């Protein structure tokens, strides 16, 4: 089982380069689509190629720079504030999500990330959005 990683480089937009260990077509794209304003949530999209979901590979993606860099604690949950599914972990030291043993029907899924008074929805989908 290979591990495939995706992350976002620094910069104001939040989108950036992605790294992978499985080959040219196995890239996970991570981008900030909307920044939070007031009580409105921000949106981070994560696009996983369909072939990676089918392979059952361990997937890793990093929250974009600026999202979880605050000194305040980062709280990660499902959209209702409950625990993440057993196949999904968040590693706070590296701001990394790890999906291992993800069921094929798990995608799409959403995760809520709260940092201080700001909150973000992380939307994970198959394929690359337009």
N, C-alpha and C positions, 0 to 999 in steps of 0.2 A: 504494500500500500504506500503510495507516494504522498508527500505533503505538498500542497500547492498554496502559495502565499500571494496575497494581494495587499497593497497598502497605498496610502496617499502621501506624497511628499509635502513639504512645507509650502506656504504661500497663502494668500488671502482667499483664493477661490476654494481651496480645500481639495481640488482634484489634482492628480499627479500621476507619477509613474507607478507601474505595477511590476512586481517580480514573480517569477514562477520557477519551479524546479521540474516541470513535467514536459516542457516543449513549447513550441511556437504557438499552437492554438489553445493552450490551456491557461489563459490569463483571466484573472479575477479583476474586474474594474471597480474601483471605489471612488465615489465623487460626492461632494457636498452640493446638493441641488438648491436648497433653500436654507438660509441662516435664520435662526429664531429671532423674533422681534416681540418684545413684550410678553404676552401670554401665548403667543403662537409658537408652535413647535417647528424646529428645523427638520430638514429631510436629508438623509444620507442614503444614497443608493449603492447597492453591491450587486454586481452582475456576475453570475457564475456560469461558465459555459456548460451546456447541457451534458456534454460527454463527461465532465467531472462529477456531476451529480449521479450519473449512471454508473460510473466506476466505483463509487463509494469511497473516493479518496478523502484523506483528512484535509480539510480546508482551513486556511487561516487568513484572516483579514484584519488590518489595523485601522483603528479610528483615525480619521484625518487629523493632521496637526491643527491645533487651535480648538478642537472639540473637547478634548479631555486633558488639556495641559494645565488647567487651573489647580490651585492648591487645595480647593475644596474637593471632597470625595466624589467619586463617580459612582452612581447607582445604576445598575443594569437590571432590567426585568422584562417579563413578557408585557404585552400592551395593557394588561389589567393590573400590573404591579406585582404579579406573582413570580415564581421561580422560572428560570430558563428551562427548556426541555433538557432531559438527561444527556443528550448528545451534543449540547452546546455549552461551552464554558467561556468565561471572560477572564483574561489575565491582566489585572490592573497595572502591574509594573510596566508592561510593554504595550498597553492599550490594545491588546489583541484578542479577537474572538477565535475560538477553535471549534470547528464542527467535525466530530469523529463519529462514524457509525450513523450518519444522518439517513433517515428513511427516505426513499425515493420520492414519496409524496409530501415531504416536508416543505419543499420550495413551491410557492413563495411563502416567506414568513417575515414577521416584523418584530423588532426588539425596541424597547424604550430605553434611552440613555438619558440620565439626568445628571447635570453638573451644576451645582448651586441652584439658581433660579431658572436656568435654561434647560430645555429638554429637546431631544432629537428623536425622530423615528428613523430607525435603520431598516430599510426595505431591501430584503434579499430576494433576488429573482434569478431565473435561468436565462441565459443568453445575454446579449448586449442590447440595451434599450436604444431607441433612436434619439 
